[in-house]
Amino acid sequence: MAEPTHTPPAQEDTPRAFGWCHWHQGHSDGIRLIDVVEQGSGSGGTVFACAACIAVNSLTPFADR
């Protein structure tokens, strides 16, 4: 009799980013970096979006470019 195959558990313990979504202007779980705004002098900035806003607005996360 064959042994049952082992299915790995769901990745519930995988860290997820929690922060501000610049598209819907609210906090959200699982945000992704969308763009880095660089300036010649002084600090730049970053723009994040949640999964729902990424899908609705057809955004491409910075790491996936």
KOLLO-74053 format. One line per 8 residues: number of its first residue (from 1); their letters; for each residue x, y negated, z negated of C-alpha. Coordinates in steps of 0.05 Angstrom, whole numbers, plus 5000, padded with zeros to 4 digits. Layout:
BEGIN
NUM = a = X/Y/Z | ...
This chain:
BEGIN
1 = maepthtp = 5000/5000/5000 | 5028/4932/5020 | 5039/4879/4967 | 4996/4817/4973 | 5031/4757/5002 | 5046/4700/4955 | 5016/4633/4972 | 5054/4575/4942
9 = paqedtpr = 5014/4530/4896 | 4988/4463/4922 | 5037/4406/4913 | 4999/4374/4857 | 5063/4357/4820 | 5093/4319/4880 | 5106/4247/4860 | 5062/4196/4895
17 = afgwchwh = 5070/4121/4899 | 5019/4078/4864 | 5017/4004/4881 | 4985/3947/4918 | 4954/3957/4987 | 4963/3892/5027 | 4906/3910/5074 | 4848/3920/5027
25 = qghsdgir = 4880/3877/4973 | 4875/3927/4916 | 4914/3980/4878 | 4916/4050/4908 | 4949/4118/4899 | 4994/4144/4955 | 5015/4078/4986 | 5068/4077/5042
33 = lidvveqg = 5116/4024/5064 | 5092/3993/5129 | 5140/3936/5142 | 5201/3900/5113 | 5201/3825/5122 | 5273/3799/5125 | 5293/3726/5118 | 5359/3693/5135
41 = sgsggtvf = 5368/3662/5067 | 5331/3684/5005 | 5293/3746/4989 | 5248/3779/5040 | 5189/3822/5024 | 5155/3889/5035 | 5085/3906/5059 | 5050/3970/5036
49 = acaaciav = 4984/4004/5055 | 4944/4062/5028 | 4926/4124/5069 | 4856/4100/5085 | 4880/4033/5110 | 4935/4066/5151 | 4883/4109/5186 | 4831/4054/5197
57 = nsltpfad = 4882/4003/5222 | 4925/4052/5262 | 4987/4032/5223 | 5054/4068/5228 | 5093/4076/5163 | 5164/4048/5166 | 5196/4116/5153 | 5158/4147/5212
65 = r = 5184/4099/5264
